[in-house]
Amino acid sequence: MVQKALKLDAGSAPEGPDGSKAVKKILSGSVNIAVGVAELRNQGFGSGHGMASAPSGLGVRHARLTVNAAVTWCELILDTLADPAAPWCRDRD
């Protein structure tokens, strides 16, 4: 929902650099990051659901992958919010 509101989804990317085929491909991947992190947490691998025991099966590489992907997604959102030339700002004028 956030990416759609900020026009960071491939379907609503405007003309110009944000609407290029390569950027749209990357934006589609970023949507999958948010969904994947949420699904991983909801499958019992996160600590936020009050599990009685520590989750098992995932290694350090999985943790790093998840954390680094989440950081990338968060930086995209925060950078977009701070950019006065971002596509979502154009509709506010």
C-alpha positions in Angstrom: 0.0 0.0 0.0 2.9 2.4 0.8 4.6 1.8 -2.5 1.4 2.4 -4.4 0.6 5.6 -2.4 4.1 6.9 -3.2 3.9 5.8 -6.9 6.7 3.3 -6.4 4.8 0.3 -7.8 5.5 -0.7 -11.4 1.9 0.0 -12.5 1.7 3.6 -11.5 5.3 4.7 -12.2 5.2 7.9 -14.3 7.1 8.7 -17.5 10.8 9.4 -17.1 13.3 7.5 -15.1 10.8 6.1 -12.7 8.8 4.7 -15.5 11.7 3.0 -17.3 11.6 -0.7 -17.8 14.7 -1.3 -15.6 13.4 0.8 -12.7 9.9 -0.8 -13.0 11.6 -4.2 -12.7 13.5 -3.1 -9.6 10.3 -1.6 -8.1 8.5 -4.9 -8.6 11.3 -6.6 -6.7 11.0 -4.2 -3.9 7.3 -5.0 -3.5 8.3 -8.7 -3.2 10.8 -7.7 -0.4 8.1 -6.3 1.8 5.8 -9.2 1.2 8.6 -11.8 1.7 9.7 -10.3 5.0 6.1 -10.2 6.3 5.5 -13.8 5.1 8.7 -15.0 6.8 7.7 -13.4 10.1 4.2 -14.8 9.9 5.5 -18.3 9.2 6.8 -18.5 12.7 10.4 -17.4 12.1 9.9 -14.0 13.7 9.9 -13.3 17.4 6.9 -11.0 17.4 4.2 -13.6 17.7 4.9 -14.8 21.2 6.3 -18.2 20.4 7.2 -20.4 23.3 10.5 -21.5 21.8 13.1 -19.9 19.5 12.5 -20.5 15.8 14.8 -23.0 14.1 15.8 -23.8 10.6 17.1 -20.5 9.4 20.7 -19.6 9.5 22.7 -16.4 9.7 22.6 -16.0 5.9 18.8 -16.0 6.0 18.9 -13.4 8.7 21.3 -11.2 6.8 19.3 -11.6 3.6 16.1 -10.6 5.4 17.6 -7.7 7.3 19.5 -6.2 4.4 16.5 -6.5 2.1 14.3 -4.8 4.7 16.9 -2.0 5.1 16.9 -1.5 1.3 13.1 -1.3 1.2 13.0 1.2 4.1 15.7 3.4 2.6 13.7 3.5 -0.7 10.6 4.6 1.2 12.4 7.2 3.3 14.4 8.5 0.4 11.2 8.9 -1.6 9.4 10.7 1.2 12.3 13.1 1.4 12.7 13.8 -2.3 10.7 16.9 -3.4 10.9 15.7 -7.0 9.5 12.2 -6.3 6.4 11.2 -8.3 4.0 11.3 -5.3 4.9 14.9 -4.7 3.7 16.0 -8.2 0.1 15.3 -7.3 0.1 17.4 -4.2 0.7 20.7 -6.1 
